[in-house]
């Protein structure tokens, strides 16, 4: 009888360990973008920057789930994670119903500076293209930063983002904002 109790106790301990490990794995892939604050260079109609982190990958612009700037020079969108994170990946969902080529040449920038609205931070990736309505993941390999910017440099364009998802882990307490005068 004692052997059965010890065996059962060992089985429960094993199961609890497995559940704990599974929970850690699930939590490590959390989309931290949904907890952040967003801004963009301008707003086309009601296409507010928050639409890009609403958890909805709907890519038809008229469904109201995409962020979009006006037709500006160097349009940008910025996510503030409120503290420094190690950024593993950034996933972007492109617009489906029109103009998927507008995203071509956009850059993903990550860092702790708000110089040039955050667009001067180190570059994670250049988006060569994303198919209409598709979601594409860009590896940032643990780059550290509080801010994630998506900017189309050097051209006048609309920047449309139907969803932005960020897989990251927190590194430390909030970093003071760095600006130059």
Rosetta blueprint (number, residue, H / E / L):
1 X L
2 X H
3 X H
4 X H
5 X H
6 X H
7 X H
8 X H
9 X H
10 X H
11 X H
12 X H
13 X H
14 X H
15 X H
16 X H
17 X H
18 X H
19 X H
20 X H
21 X H
22 X H
23 X H
24 X H
25 X H
26 X H
27 X H
28 X H
29 X L
30 X L
31 X E
32 X H
33 X H
34 X H
35 X H
36 X L
37 X E
38 X E
39 X E
40 X E
41 X L
42 X L
43 X L
44 X L
45 X L
46 X L
47 X L
48 X L
49 X H
50 X H
51 X H
52 X H
53 X H
54 X L
55 X L
56 X L
57 X L
58 X L
59 X L
60 X L
61 X H
62 X H
63 X H
64 X L
65 X L
66 X L
67 X E
68 X E
69 X L
70 X L
71 X L
72 X E
73 X E
74 X L
75 X L
76 X E
77 X E
78 X E
79 X E
80 X E
81 X E
82 X E
83 X E
84 X E
85 X E
86 X E
87 X E
88 X E
89 X E
90 X E
91 X E
92 X E
93 X E
94 X L
95 X L
96 X L
97 X L
98 X L
99 X L
100 X H
101 X H
102 X H
103 X H
104 X L
105 X L
106 X L
107 X E
108 X E
109 X E
110 X E
111 X E
112 X L
113 X E
114 X L
115 X H
116 X H
117 X H
118 X H
119 X L
120 X L
121 X L
122 X E
123 X E
124 X E
125 X E
126 X E
127 X L
128 X L
129 X L
130 X L
131 X L
132 X L
133 X L
134 X L
135 X E
136 X E
137 X E
138 X E
139 X E
140 X E
141 X E
142 X E
143 X E
144 X E
145 X E
146 X E
147 X E
148 X E
149 X E
150 X E
151 X E
152 X L
153 X L
154 X L
155 X L
156 X E
157 X E
158 X L
159 X L
160 X E
161 X E
162 X L
163 X E
164 X E
165 X E
166 X E
167 X E
168 X E
169 X E
170 X E
171 X L
172 X L
173 X L
174 X L
175 X L
176 X L
177 X L
178 X E
179 X L
180 X L
181 X L
